[in-house]
Amino acid sequence: QSALTQPASVSGSPGQSITISCTGTSSDVGGYDYVSWHQQHPGKAPKLMIYDVSNRPSGVSNRFSGSKSGDTASLTISGLQAEDEADYYCSSYTSSNSYVFGTGTKVTVL
Amino acid sequence: QVQLQQWGAGLLKPSETLSLTCTVYGGSLSGYYWSWIRQPPGKGLEWVGEIKDSGSTKYNPSLKSRVTISIDTSKNQFSLNLSSVTAADTAVYYCARGGVRSTSAWGQGTLVTVSS
């Protein structure tokens, strides 16, 4: 199974909004509402930010939101803060009864 | 608060078997999925597989022939075995509570290096 496609990097100034895309196929992103997003700071374990396309786990800021259209999912971070600088990975359930991660996006706060 | 502590050999030779165990403290294995996810140095995340408390498993198709995940509820542990390792299996391996859709706690990560 091929990794989902994400932009290598996205940047924004504090207070701005940014959007990270995650493109798959009808066999993964487009076929199921089981897209998740994880945040990973350097040297740390990942942290779940969004599950099932648009749901936030308890404790995750409402500045993080998720959506999906066709084979592409998106993570939007609004009111960008310095602490949001990290790597972000999408993931999806697949028709092979497995999961696949995205290639990862480095978010830089200017 | 649940904590996951993982342990296992950090240096292997090609063709050996990788074995890692994750012990769960402060919580039960019951009612959850338990996952293994790896990350090669400087690269992205790769899903290895998961096991439910009942023992049912799902594996990454690209690793399926070499991977086994097991669970021992009496010891509050779950384990990963990956056979016939090569340099491509060098990675930080994480255990986690929950499937990819629901991870809520992670182990500290174990760097496994495969080198002759």
Boltz contact constraints between the chains, C-beta under 6 A:
constraints:
  - contact:
      token1: [A, 34]
      token2: [B, 101]
      max_distance: 6.0
  - contact:
      token1: [A, 36]
      token2: [B, 100]
      max_distance: 6.0
  - contact:
      token1: [A, 36]
      token2: [B, 101]
      max_distance: 6.0
  - contact:
      token1: [A, 45]
      token2: [B, 94]
      max_distance: 6.0
  - contact:
      token1: [A, 45]
      token2: [B, 106]
      max_distance: 6.0
  - contact:
      token1: [A, 48]
      token2: [B, 103]
      max_distance: 6.0
  - contact:
      token1: [A, 51]
      token2: [B, 101]
      max_distance: 6.0
  - contact:
      token1: [A, 89]
      token2: [B, 45]
      max_distance: 6.0
  - contact:
      token1: [A, 91]
      token2: [B, 100]
      max_distance: 6.0
  - contact:
      token1: [A, 96]
      token2: [B, 61]
      max_distance: 6.0
  - contact:
      token1: [A, 97]
      token2: [B, 58]
      max_distance: 6.0
  - contact:
      token1: [A, 98]
      token2: [B, 58]
      max_distance: 6.0
  - contact:
      token1: [A, 98]
      token2: [B, 60]
      max_distance: 6.0
  - contact:
      token1: [A, 98]
      token2: [B, 61]
      max_distance: 6.0
  - contact:
      token1: [A, 99]
      token2: [B, 47]
      max_distance: 6.0
  - contact:
      token1: [A, 99]
      token2: [B, 100]
      max_distance: 6.0
  - contact:
      token1: [A, 101]
      token2: [B, 45]
      max_distance: 6.0
  - contact:
      token1: [A, 103]
      token2: [B, 44]
      max_distance: 6.0
  - contact:
      token1: [A, 104]
      token2: [B, 44]
      max_distance: 6.0
